């Protein structure tokens, strides 16, 4: 995929961490799609759009079943790249792309979400998770990238997930580590 290679080359040449695209590894993207499909996800929130690489994988999966997603990015240049890449892939109609601080933005979102994908600032993820818990569907998938590559940064999030009732959690050794949690609170009926 051209976007995959362009992202890899960009990150190799970019010395400033905040300007890197930090796209998912292809095997992580494939695992993500498989999990979304198995879980029947239709309403997803992605925190950390970057240039839209993972967003494209997710939007293609959700769009095929009539689903939609919200994706949040705080960097204006990455946000613009994501807009262009989503339009180029013909997937813009499945994505509500938001520019802004993720914690502030999630506080204003109504939900419900079948899935949250944390792929940004790992340190803020526990606070974001707390804000999102009341906005989750009764059965929800919680995913977070970098669970193995940044253990000290993601430890607060992993501890928060471990404390959730009626939740099964594991970390997949794929890419930089994908934290996968499934919360089943039963039916709302």
N, C-alpha and C positions, 0 to 999 in steps of 0.2 A: 504494500500500500504506500502510495506516494507521501501521504501525510505522516505516516509512521516514520519513514526514513528522513523526511524534512525535520521532524521534531527531534529525532536523535542527533542529526548533524547540528541543528541549532543549539542544543544543550551542550554538545561537546565544545562548541566555539564560544559560548556565553559564560564569562567568568562570574557574573553576578547571579547568585542563587535566585533572587526574587524575579529575575527576568527569564529564567529557564522555563520551558513549557512543562517539563516533568510529566509527560504523557505516560499512561499505563503501558506496561509491557503487553505485547499481543496475547500471551497466554493468560494474563490476568483479565484482559478484555473478554476473551473467549469464556473464561470461567464465570465472569460476571453475567454474560449473556445466558449461559446455561442455567445459572441460579435464578435469574429473573424469569426465564421461561418455565422452569420447574415450579416455581412459587406462584406463577400466574400473576405477576405484578402488572398493574395497569396505571398506577399513580405513584410516581417516584420523585424524590427530591435529591438533587445532586449538589453537594457543597464543594465548589472548586471546579469550575468549568475549564479553565486555562484556554487553550485554543480550540476546544471542542472535540478533541479526539475521542475521549470516552463518551462524551455526549452523543456523538454520532452513533457509536455502537448501541448505546442505550435507546436512543430515539428510534433507531431502525427496529429494534426488538419490540418496543412498546407500540410504535406506530402500526406494526403488523397485526396487533390485536385490539386496535382502537384505543390504546392508552396514550397518556401524556406525561410530561415531566416539567418540573421547574428546575432550573440550574442557576446557581449564583456564582458570580465572579467579581472580585474587587478591583482587578487591574484593568483599566480602560483599554489598553492596547490588546490584551488577551481577549477581552470581551468582544472587541471589533473583529479580531481574527475568528473567534467562535461564530459570530454572526455570519461572516463570509463563508466559513467552512460548512456551516449548517445549510445555508442557502445553496451552496455548490452541490451538496449531497441531496438536496431536495427534501430536507427533513425539518425545516424551520417551523412548519405547522404543528409539529408534535412537541415543541419546546417553548416554554415561557422563560426566556433568558433574562435574568435580572443582574443589574450592575449595582454593587454595594457591599457593605460589610455583612458577612454571613450571619453573625449573631443578631444584629439588628433586623436583618431581612427575615430570618426564620421566625422571629417574634411576631411578625405581622402576617405570616402565611396562615390561611385557614385550615389546610389539610382537608380530609384525611389523606395520609400517605401509606401505601402498602410497603414502601421501601425507602430507606434513606441511605445514600451513598456518600460517606465522608471521604473527601479526597482533597483536602486543603490543609488549613492550619490545625494540626493535630492537638495542639495545646488547648484550643477553644472548643474542641469537640465535646467534652463533658457538659459544658454549659449549654451548648446547642442541643445536645441530646435531652437535657432536662426540659428545655423549652419545647421540644418536639414530642415528648412522650404523650401528652394529652392529644396530640394531633395524629397519632398513629392509628391505623386500622386495627381491629382486634387481632388480626394475624398480620404480622409485619416482619420484614426482612431488614436487618441493620448490617450494613457493609462498610468497611473502612480499609483503605489501602495503606501500605507502609507499616503493617503490623510487625514485620520482622526487621525491616531496614532502619526503623527509628524507634526502638523499644522504649527509650526514656521519654520521648515526646508523646507517645501514644499510650503510655501506661495509665494515665488518668482516665482516658476513654475506656480502655479495656477493663479497668476496675469498676467503672460505672455500669458497663454491660454485665459484668459478673454479678452485680447486686440486683439485677432486674428479676422480678418474679416471672415464672412461667416462660423462661427463656433458655434456649439451648445455644451454646456458643463454642466455636472452635476457630483456630487460625489455620488457613490453608497455606502450605508451602508452595505458593505459586507467585512468580514475579518477586515483588518486594514484601510479600506476605499480605494475604487478604483475610481480614477478620470477618467472620460470617456468624451472625446471630439471628435466630428465629424466635420471635415472641408470639405466643399463641394464648390470647386471653379468652378464646372461645367466641361464640356468636353473640351479636348484640341483640338478638331476637328476644 
